[in-house]
Amino acid sequence: MNPPLPLARTESLIIKEVADETLVYDSNNDKAHCLNPTAALVWKNCDGKRTVAQLRELMEQEAGAAVPEEMIWLALDQLEQFSLLETIVQKPSIFASMSRRQMVRLAGAAAITAPVILSIVAPRAAEAQSKAAPGACCNGGSQCQSGSCVQTPTCVGIPGPSTKSCA
């Protein structure tokens, strides 16, 4: 049986490195994903040529310590869940029936560096434009692009429940 060769998806993605996290915006489904260093290292090295064992070796070099194979499978599982892999990787039977929680438990002390991907749905352009522009009168912080409304003389006397302006 051939070893799995995971391949990261690159099409329709905007990637930004921020501090020690990798932000990935998927324009196909308007979702933003934040990959911690462990998940990012695995994802960036999924080139369709490296095996899971080679990804584990890279992780060990980066960490300077032994890394259980479960960590790589956990990262691949999350990357697949958030559609960040081009090819779906078939897990070995020992991992196929395991939950993420079980994989983290098997990883033991190394779970401190467990791969984590946080995901949010970004507002579509039409939704973002529906918020009040800076300086416009609004009914509260949720209508302001900046998220903060301030009292201004220009909004005093305007009909509605608020006399605030977006800052």
Summary of the structure (lengths in Angstrom):
residues: 167
radius of gyration: 22.1
end to end distance: 61.1
largest distance: 75.1
contacts: 450
relative contact order: 0.15
helix: 37%
strand: 22%
